[in-house]
Amino acid sequence: MRGQFFIISAVIMISALLLITQYMYDFSRTDVAFLAELRETDYVRYVQTSLTNTVLTFSAKPDSVLNDELTASEKFMKSNLAERGIEMSANHVIAFDNVNIKFNITAPNFFSQTAFTLNRPPPPP
C-alpha cells in the first residue's frame, strides 16, 4: 500500500512540474525585440515634440540663445536614443521669423527622415 501511494504521489508531482514548465515556456516565446521595434515610430513624435517645445519656449530670446538651446536639446536626445541603440542626426536653421528643423532616426530595421518648419511668434512689446 505504501508503494502505491509513493508511485501515485510521484506521478502527480511530475505531472505538476511538467504543467508548470509548459506554462512558463509560453512566456519565453514572446519576442521582446520584435515588440521594441514596433515602438520606434513613437521616437519620431517625441523628438519633434521636444524640438517644437524648445523653439516655442526660447523663441522670444535672441537667435544665439535659441541656437544654443536647440543644440543642447539635440545632443540630449542623441545621447538618450543612443542608449536604446537608435542613432539620431539633427540640423536646424534659424531664419528671421521661422526655424527649419530636419532630423533622421536610424535603428537596425527602421529609418525616418523628418523635416518641419516652425513660425516664431513675434517678441512681446
C-alpha positions, 0 to 999 in steps of 0.5 A, spaced: 500 500 500 505 504 501 508 503 494 502 505 491 501 511 494 509 513 493 508 511 485 501 515 485 504 521 489 510 521 484 506 521 478 502 527 480 508 531 482 511 530 475 505 531 472 505 538 476 512 540 474 511 538 467 504 543 467 508 548 470 514 548 465 509 548 459 506 554 462 512 558 463 515 556 456 509 560 453 512 566 456 519 565 453 516 565 446 514 572 446 519 576 442 521 582 446 525 585 440 520 584 435 515 588 440 521 594 441 521 595 434 514 596 433 515 602 438 520 606 434 515 610 430 513 613 437 521 616 437 519 620 431 513 624 435 517 625 441 523 628 438 519 633 434 515 634 440 521 636 444 524 640 438 517 644 437 517 645 445 524 648 445 523 653 439 516 655 442 519 656 449 526 660 447 523 663 441 522 670 444 530 670 446 535 672 441 537 667 435 544 665 439 540 663 445 535 659 441 541 656 437 544 654 443 538 651 446 536 647 440 543 644 440 543 642 447 536 639 446 539 635 440 545 632 443 540 630 449 536 626 445 542 623 441 545 621 447 538 618 450 536 614 443 543 612 443 542 608 449 536 604 446 541 603 440 537 608 435 542 613 432 539 620 431 542 626 426 539 633 427 540 640 423 536 646 424 536 653 421 534 659 424 531 664 419 528 671 421 521 669 423 521 661 422 526 655 424 527 649 419 528 643 423 530 636 419 532 630 423 533 622 421 532 616 426 536 610 424 535 603 428 537 596 425 530 595 421 527 602 421 529 609 418 525 616 418 527 622 415 523 628 418 523 635 416 518 641 419 518 648 419 516 652 425 513 660 425 516 664 431 511 668 434 513 675 434 517 678 441 512 681 446 512 689 446 
